[in-house]
Amino acid sequence: MHVRESDLPGIGKKFVIETRGGDKAVVIIHDDGRREIYHFSYDDAEESVSMISMDDDEARQLAAIVGGLTYKPKALETIDIALDELIIEWYHIEPNYYGAGKSIGQLDVRQTSGATIIAVVEKNQGKQINPGPGVIITPGSTVVVAGERQQQRLFKQILLNGSG
């Protein structure tokens, strides 16, 4: 799946989603909490064939359903067992964080916390999957980290103030 995000000044945010299967949807999140979802035709990627508008609470309920919070397909139960306590977290890097501007190697994340940085997504949407120790964590980027709950806590402390 490919997602593009853009600001809509005075309106909110726009997300264009293209799935592996060729579907295209646009989600607009208005500053007042309303959500609009547009689905586009396979034949004409510019022609919206359907639209739904939701309030914030309706959108959150739909997200819970789609995200599997209300029903888990049988095939996914075995994956949960394999992952057990593994948690994946996304950390948006603020300029005042200790880790901002430092390399993954300088932070010594894996050895100090046990967590693993699995991706770094830059604010320009460039991404590095399985980044090496030389990758610099820049302000405005998002760091995707895998680890157990305690490892995530330690990682966050390293990111914020340099100590676990």
BELRABEL-V258978 format. One record per residue. N is the residue number from 1. PSI is psi as a letter, one per 40 degrees, with the letter a starting at -180 (none if undefined). OMEGA is omega in whole degrees, 0 to 359 (NA if undefined). NEAR is the number of other C-alpha atoms within 10 Angstrom. Layout:
N | PSI | OMEGA | NEAR
N | PSI | OMEGA | NEAR
//
This chain:
1 | i | 179 | 10
2 | h | 181 | 9
3 | h | 174 | 13
4 | h | 182 | 11
5 | i | 175 | 15
6 | i | 177 | 11
7 | i | 172 | 12
8 | g | 185 | 13
9 | h | 180 | 8
10 | e | 181 | 8
11 | d | 182 | 12
12 | b | 181 | 16
13 | i | 178 | 16
14 | h | 177 | 19
15 | h | 176 | 16
16 | h | 185 | 16
17 | h | 176 | 18
18 | h | 183 | 15
19 | i | 177 | 11
20 | d | 181 | 9
21 | e | 177 | 7
22 | e | 177 | 11
23 | i | 177 | 14
24 | h | 177 | 21
25 | i | 174 | 20
26 | h | 177 | 20
27 | h | 176 | 19
28 | h | 177 | 23
29 | h | 181 | 22
30 | i | 179 | 17
31 | d | 179 | 13
32 | e | 177 | 10
33 | e | 178 | 13
34 | i | 175 | 16
35 | i | 173 | 22
36 | h | 177 | 16
37 | h | 178 | 19
38 | h | 176 | 17
39 | h | 186 | 19
40 | i | 180 | 17
41 | i | 174 | 15
42 | d | 185 | 13
43 | d | 182 | 7
44 | h | 184 | 9
45 | e | 179 | 14
46 | e | 184 | 11
47 | h | 178 | 12
48 | h | 180 | 16
49 | e | 176 | 12
50 | i | 181 | 11
51 | i | 175 | 13
52 | i | 179 | 10
53 | h | 183 | 14
54 | i | 170 | 15
55 | i | 182 | 14
56 | d | 183 | 15
57 | d | 177 | 12
58 | d | 180 | 13
59 | d | 179 | 18
60 | d | 177 | 13
61 | d | 178 | 13
62 | d | 179 | 14
63 | d | 178 | 13
64 | d | 180 | 13
65 | d | 182 | 13
66 | d | 181 | 12
67 | e | 176 | 11
68 | e | 180 | 12
69 | d | 182 | 10
70 | d | 179 | 11
71 | h | 179 | 10
72 | h | 177 | 12
73 | i | 183 | 7
74 | d | 183 | 8
75 | d | 183 | 8
76 | e | 181 | 10
77 | d | 181 | 10
78 | d | 178 | 10
79 | d | 179 | 10
80 | d | 179 | 11
81 | d | 180 | 10
82 | d | 181 | 9
83 | d | 177 | 10
84 | b | 186 | 10
85 | e | 182 | 11
86 | h | 179 | 16
87 | h | 175 | 14
88 | h | 182 | 16
89 | i | 176 | 15
90 | h | 180 | 14
91 | h | 175 | 14
92 | h | 187 | 17
93 | h | 177 | 22
94 | i | 183 | 16
95 | d | 184 | 13
96 | e | 179 | 11
97 | i | 176 | 18
98 | d | 184 | 17
99 | e | 181 | 24
100 | h | 179 | 18
101 | e | 179 | 15
102 | i | 178 | 17
103 | i | 177 | 17
104 | d | 179 | 18
105 | d | 178 | 14
106 | d | 181 | 13
107 | e | 178 | 19
108 | f | 188 | 15
109 | d | 187 | 23
110 | d | 182 | 15
111 | d | 184 | 10
112 | d | 185 | 14
113 | d | 186 | 21
114 | e | 179 | 17
115 | i | 180 | 24
116 | h | 174 | 20
117 | h | 183 | 23
118 | e | 177 | 15
119 | i | 171 | 18
120 | h | 180 | 25
121 | h | 181 | 19
122 | i | 181 | 18
123 | e | 175 | 14
124 | e | 178 | 9
125 | e | 172 | 13
126 | i | 182 | 9
127 | i | 175 | 15
128 | h | 178 | 14
129 | h | 181 | 11
130 | f | 185 | 12
131 | i | 179 | 15
132 | i | 184 | 14
133 | e | 180 | 14
134 | e | 182 | 11
135 | h | 179 | 15
136 | h | 176 | 17
137 | h | 186 | 21
138 | i | 176 | 22
139 | h | 180 | 18
140 | e | 179 | 16
141 | i | 176 | 21
142 | h | 180 | 21
143 | h | 180 | 20
144 | h | 188 | 18
145 | h | 176 | 21
146 | h | 177 | 19
147 | i | 175 | 21
148 | i | 187 | 18
149 | d | 180 | 15
150 | d | 178 | 12
151 | d | 178 | 22
152 | d | 178 | 21
153 | d | 179 | 15
154 | d | 179 | 20
155 | d | 181 | 27
156 | d | 178 | 21
157 | d | 178 | 17
158 | d | 181 | 20
159 | d | 184 | 22
160 | d | 187 | 17
161 | e | 173 | 12
162 | e | 179 | 17
163 | i | 180 | 14
164 | none | NA | 15
//
